[in-house]
């Protein structure tokens, strides 16, 4: 029997809340922060080959290619030594690629992702804090990756808390559900649906006053941070609570819930302000290695659109849940509660890349706007920024015009501003 087979998971790696590599009962000390960052990157993108050029540029972008590759080789050597000390063959190196055999090591982020849908409470026990908390490198490419990946796992944790909260409305453990909803509010204080979930749970537990106070906290927060009022659904819930009427979807903890007995991503109805879901872009290159680039373009668009305070952008964890499925704009709009859906594709051939995007109205399924971008692939991260900025700049006025058309189609009685 091979050593790697005898010692499966002799190494354990913790990335949430910091970095810790252990072998048996002892902590393994890696020589540099970049060696730790390299192992973390490989662990998050486990069991797939990565080009040496990409890894060198990610962590040593300020050096010449020869120097960067030398530094990469030194870091890989340190990882091999640490693994061999635990009698595990962890790193597989080819002439131009590096692969981490993640199945030979216990990794908290992998376990977290595997557990989240089936056992969210168990998954959240692993989420000790932001990914690689406290690790800074001052490497632009790595720092950008780390920011996006932290957000990705943050969104997944939010989804887990939301799922536990919804189970409380469906007759589950109310105390656990309220603790989860409270944590969700702490993680995402401006999410109205999180506050509504907590208010319904507080009512279900028999504490109507706490639910009314929660609404006032939300109202104050939205006014201070966004200069907006709570949306229509939140106001309706508040009116029901104030008048002593059971809010839709609440239970006493002994039976099934009402209209909130749904999947977590279906919790939010279409909000009053414009909202959009950016779907995972299709990789049309025929090369699975280009998947990270397609995902990166979509993630950058989510970040770029989030800068517009008047636009509600659905989190990556919710929109990417549809990845790999046929795009049904109406279904996506209904389940995510958005007015607009942005889809796209990426095709790469040699040193050129083509990105196509389409913006659709979720209610009708009609295409509002589409564009295609052809670029020479020189610096992959700079190219992602260029395409994302171009798409955001083009989309913003299109969304504005679409909202104007929507407003003109409403009868005056539905416009609070007209009444005022």
C-alpha positions in Angstrom: 0.0 0.0 0.0 1.3 3.4 -0.9 2.3 5.9 1.8 -0.3 8.4 0.5 -3.0 5.8 0.8 -1.9 4.8 4.4 -2.0 8.4 5.5 -5.0 9.8 3.8 -6.0 13.1 5.6 -2.9 13.0 7.9 -2.7 16.7 7.1 -5.5 19.1 7.9 -5.8 22.7 6.6 -7.9 25.4 8.1 -8.5 28.6 6.0 -11.5 30.1 7.7 -10.6 32.7 10.3 -6.9 32.5 9.5 -4.4 29.9 8.3 -3.4 26.7 10.1 -1.8 23.6 8.7 -1.6 20.6 11.0 0.0 17.1 10.8 -1.3 14.8 13.5 -1.1 16.7 16.8 1.4 19.3 15.7 1.2 22.6 13.7 3.2 22.7 10.5 5.0 26.0 10.0 5.5 27.1 6.4 8.4 29.5 5.8 6.7 32.5 4.1 3.3 34.1 3.8 3.3 33.5 0.1 3.9 29.8 0.6 0.8 29.8 2.8 -1.1 31.8 0.2 -0.1 29.4 -2.5 -1.3 26.4 -0.6 -4.6 28.2 0.2 -5.2 29.0 -3.5 -4.5 25.4 -4.5 -6.8 24.1 -1.7 -9.7 26.4 -2.7 -9.3 25.3 -6.4 -8.6 21.7 -5.4 -7.7 18.8 -7.6 -7.4 20.7 -10.8 -4.1 21.6 -12.6 -2.9 25.2 -12.6 -0.4 26.7 -15.0 2.9 27.7 -13.5 2.7 31.0 -15.2 -0.6 31.8 -13.6 0.6 30.9 -10.1 3.8 32.9 -10.5 1.9 35.9 -11.7 -0.7 35.6 -8.9 1.9 35.8 -6.1 5.0 37.3 -7.6 3.6 39.7 -10.2 6.2 42.4 -9.5 9.1 40.2 -10.5 10.5 39.1 -13.9 9.1 35.9 -15.2 12.3 34.0 -14.4 12.4 35.3 -10.8 8.7 34.7 -10.3 9.0 31.1 -11.5 12.1 30.5 -9.2 10.1 31.8 -6.2 7.2 29.5 -7.2 9.6 26.5 -7.3 10.9 27.4 -3.8 7.4 27.6 -2.4 6.4 24.3 -4.0 9.5 22.7 -2.5 8.5 23.9 0.9 5.0 22.5 0.5 6.4 19.1 -0.7 8.7 18.9 2.3 5.9 19.7 4.8 3.7 17.0 3.1 6.5 14.4 3.0 7.2 15.0 6.7 3.6 13.8 7.2 4.3 10.9 4.8 1.8 12.3 2.2 2.5 13.0 -1.5 0.5 16.2 -1.9 1.9 18.1 -4.8 2.0 16.9 -8.4 4.2 19.0 -10.7 4.4 18.8 -14.5 6.5 20.9 -16.8 3.9 23.7 -17.0 1.2 22.7 -14.4 0.8 22.2 -10.7 -1.9 20.1 -9.0 -2.8 19.7 -5.3 -4.2 16.3 -4.4 -6.8 17.7 -2.0 -8.3 14.3 -1.3 -5.2 13.5 0.7 -5.8 16.3 3.1 -8.7 17.5 5.3 -9.6 21.0 4.1 -12.2 23.1 6.0 -13.4 25.0 2.9 -14.0 21.8 1.0 -15.9 20.3 3.8 -17.9 23.5 4.3 -19.0 23.5 0.6 -19.9 19.8 0.7 -22.1 20.1 3.9 -23.8 23.4 3.2 -27.0 22.2 1.4 -27.5 19.0 3.4 -26.4 20.1 6.9 -26.1 23.9 7.0 -25.6 23.9 10.8 -22.7 21.5 10.5 -21.2 23.6 7.7 -21.4 26.8 9.7 -19.5 25.2 12.6 -16.6 25.2 10.2 -17.0 28.9 9.2 -14.8 30.4 11.9 -14.4 33.8 10.1 -13.3 35.3 6.8 -11.1 33.2 4.5 -7.4 33.7 5.4 -8.3 36.4 7.9 -5.2 38.5 8.7 -3.2 37.5 5.7 -2.0 40.4 3.5 0.5 40.2 0.6 0.3 43.5 -1.3 0.1 41.5 -4.5 -2.7 43.0 -6.6 -3.7 39.8 -8.4 -3.8 37.7 -5.2 -5.5 40.4 -3.2 -8.2 40.7 -5.8 -8.7 36.9 -5.8 -8.8 36.9 -2.0 -11.4 39.6 -1.9 -13.7 37.9 -4.3 -13.2 34.5 -2.7 -13.8 35.8 0.8 -17.1 37.3 -0.5 -18.0 34.0 -2.2 -17.7 32.0 1.1 -19.3 34.9 3.0 -22.3 34.6 0.7 -22.4 30.8 1.2 -22.4 31.3 5.0 -25.3 33.7 4.6 -27.2 31.1 2.6 -26.6 28.6 5.4 -28.0 30.9 8.0 -31.0 31.7 5.8 -31.7 28.0 5.3 -31.7 27.4 9.1 -34.0 30.4 9.6 -36.5 29.2 7.0 -36.6 25.8 8.7 -37.8 27.6 11.8 -40.7 29.0 9.9 -41.5 25.5 8.7 -41.9 24.2 12.2 -38.2 23.6 13.1 -36.2 24.7 16.0 -37.2 28.4 16.6 -34.3 29.2 18.9 -31.7 28.0 16.4 -33.6 29.7 13.6 -33.7 33.0 15.4 -30.0 32.8 16.2 -29.2 32.1 12.6 -31.4 34.9 11.4 -29.8 37.3 13.9 -26.4 36.2 12.6 -27.5 36.8 9.0 -28.6 40.3 9.9 -25.2 40.9 11.5 -23.4 39.6 8.4 -25.7 41.5 5.9 -27.2 44.4 7.8 -28.7 46.1 4.7 -30.6 42.9 3.5 -34.3 43.6 4.0 -35.2 39.9 3.5 -32.9 39.0 6.4 -34.7 41.5 8.7 -38.1 40.2 7.5 -37.0 36.6 8.3 -36.0 37.6 11.8 -39.2 39.6 12.3 -41.3 36.6 11.3 -39.4 34.3 13.6 -39.7 36.7 16.5 -43.5 36.8 15.9 -43.6 33.0 15.7 -41.8 32.9 19.1 -44.5 35.1 20.6 -42.4 38.3 20.8 -44.3 40.8 18.6 -42.6 43.8 20.3 -39.2 42.5 19.3 -40.3 42.2 15.7 -41.6 45.8 15.7 -38.4 47.0 17.2 -36.5 45.1 14.5 -38.4 47.0 11.8 -37.4 50.3 13.4 -33.8 49.3 13.6 -33.9 48.4 9.9 -35.7 51.7 9.0 -33.1 53.7 10.8 -30.2 51.8 9.2 -31.6 52.1 5.6 -32.1 55.9 6.1 -28.6 56.4 7.5 -26.7 54.2 5.0 -28.8 54.3 1.8 -31.2 57.3 2.3 -34.1 55.0 1.4 -37.2 53.7 3.1 -37.9 50.0 3.6 -39.5 48.3 0.6 -43.2 47.6 0.1 -43.0 44.0 1.4 -41.2 45.0 4.6 -43.8 47.8 5.2 -46.6 45.3 4.7 -45.1 43.0 7.2 -44.7 45.9 9.6 -48.4 46.9 9.2 -49.5 43.3 9.8 -47.4 43.1 13.0 -48.6 46.5 14.2 -52.2 45.6 13.7 -51.8 42.3 15.4 -52.4 40.2 12.3 -50.3 37.0 11.7 -47.7 37.8 9.0 -47.7 35.6 6.0 -45.2 32.7 6.4 -45.0 32.8 10.3 -45.9 29.8 12.5 -46.1 29.2 16.2 -43.3 26.7 15.9 -45.7 23.7 15.9 -46.8 23.4 12.3 -45.7 24.1 8.7 -45.1 27.6 7.5 -47.1 29.5 4.9 -45.8 31.2 1.8 -42.2 31.2 3.0 -42.0 27.4 2.9 -39.5 27.7 0.0 -35.9 27.3 -0.9 -33.6 29.9 0.6 -32.9 31.6 -2.7 -36.6 32.2 -3.3 -37.1 34.2 -0.1 -37.0 37.6 -1.7 -39.8 39.1 -3.7 -39.0 41.6 -6.4 -38.0 44.8 -4.5 -39.2 48.3 -5.2 -35.9 49.5 -6.5 -34.3 48.1 -9.7 -32.7 44.7 -9.1 -30.5 42.5 -11.2 -28.9 39.0 -11.1 -25.6 38.4 -13.0 -25.5 34.8 -14.0 -22.3 32.7 -14.3 -20.9 33.2 -17.8 -20.7 30.2 -20.1 -17.2 29.0 -21.0 -17.3 28.3 -24.8 -13.6 27.8 -25.1 -13.7 24.0 -24.8 -11.0 24.3 -22.2 -12.0 23.7 -18.6 -9.1 25.8 -17.5 -10.8 28.9 -18.8 -13.7 28.4 -16.3 -12.0 30.6 -13.8 -11.8 33.4 -16.3 -15.5 33.2 -17.2 -16.4 33.2 -13.5 -14.1 36.1 -12.9 -15.8 38.3 -15.5 -19.2 37.6 -14.0 -17.9 38.3 -10.5 -16.3 41.6 -11.5 -19.6 42.6 -13.0 -21.4 41.9 -9.7 -18.8 44.1 -7.9 -19.1 46.8 -10.5 -22.8 47.0 -10.5 -22.9 47.0 -6.7 -21.4 50.5 -6.8 -24.7 51.9 -8.0 -26.7 52.6 -4.8 -30.0 52.7 -6.6 -29.5 49.2 -8.0 -29.9 46.0 -5.9 -27.5 43.3 -7.1 -28.1 39.7 -6.1 -25.2 38.0 -4.4 -22.9 35.7 -6.3 -23.9 32.6 -4.2 -27.5 33.0 -5.3 -27.1 33.7 -9.0 -24.3 31.1 -9.4 -26.6 28.4 -7.9 -28.0 28.2 -11.5 -24.6 27.6 -13.1 -24.7 24.7 -15.6 -28.5 24.9 -16.0 -30.3 26.2 -19.1 -31.0 29.9 -18.7 -34.8 30.5 -18.1 -35.0 34.2 -17.5 -38.5 34.2 -16.2 -37.8 31.4 -13.7 -34.6 33.0 -12.5 -36.4 36.4 -12.1 -39.1 34.7 -10.1 -36.9 32.6 -7.8 -34.3 35.3 -7.2 -36.9 38.1 -7.0 -35.2 40.4 -9.6 -36.4 42.6 -12.5 -33.4 42.0 -14.8 -31.1 39.1 -15.6 -27.6 39.5 -17.2 -26.2 36.4 -19.0 -23.0 36.0 -21.0 -20.4 33.8 -22.5 -16.6 33.8 -22.9 -14.7 32.2 -25.8 -10.9 32.2 -25.9 -8.8 31.2 -28.9 -5.0 31.6 -28.6 -4.3 35.1 -27.4 -7.8 36.5 -28.2 -10.9 36.5 -26.1 -14.6 37.3 -27.0 -17.1 38.1 -24.3 -20.8 38.3 -25.2 -23.4 39.7 -22.8 -27.2 40.0 -22.9 -29.5 42.0 -20.5 -33.1 40.7 -20.3 -36.3 41.8 -18.6 -37.1 39.0 -16.1 -40.9 39.5 -16.2 -41.3 39.3 -20.0 -38.1 37.5 -20.9 -37.5 40.1 -23.6 -33.9 41.1 -24.4 -33.2 44.8 -23.5 -29.6 45.1 -24.6 -26.7 43.0 -25.9 -23.1 43.6 -26.8 -19.9 41.7 -27.8 -16.4 42.5 -26.8 -13.3 41.2 -28.7 -9.9 41.8 -27.0 -6.3 40.6 -27.2 -5.4 38.6 -24.2 -2.3 40.2 -22.7 -2.9 40.5 -18.9 -5.8 38.4 -17.8 -6.7 40.5 -14.8 -6.4 43.8 -16.6 -8.6 42.3 -19.4 -11.2 41.3 -16.8 -11.3 44.8 -15.4 -11.5 46.4 -18.9 -14.4 44.2 -20.0 -16.3 44.5 -16.7 -15.9 48.4 -16.7 -17.1 48.5 -20.3 -20.1 46.4 -19.6 -21.1 48.3 -16.5 -20.7 51.6 -18.3 -22.9 50.4 -21.1 -25.5 48.7 -18.9 -26.2 51.6 -16.5 -28.0 53.9 -18.9 -29.8 50.9 -20.4 -31.1 50.0 -17.0 -32.1 53.6 -16.4 -34.1 53.7 -19.6 -35.8 50.4 -18.8 -36.8 51.8 -15.4 -38.2 54.9 -17.1 -40.3 52.7 -19.4 -41.5 50.7 -16.4 -42.5 53.8 -14.5 -44.4 55.3 -17.5 -46.4 52.1 -17.8 -47.7 52.3 -14.2 -51.0 54.0 -13.4 -50.6 57.0 -11.2 -52.3 55.4 -8.2 -49.4 53.0 -7.9 -46.7 55.7 -7.6 -46.2 57.0 -4.1 -44.2 59.9 -5.4 -47.2 61.0 -7.6 -49.4 61.0 -4.5 -46.9 63.1 -2.5 
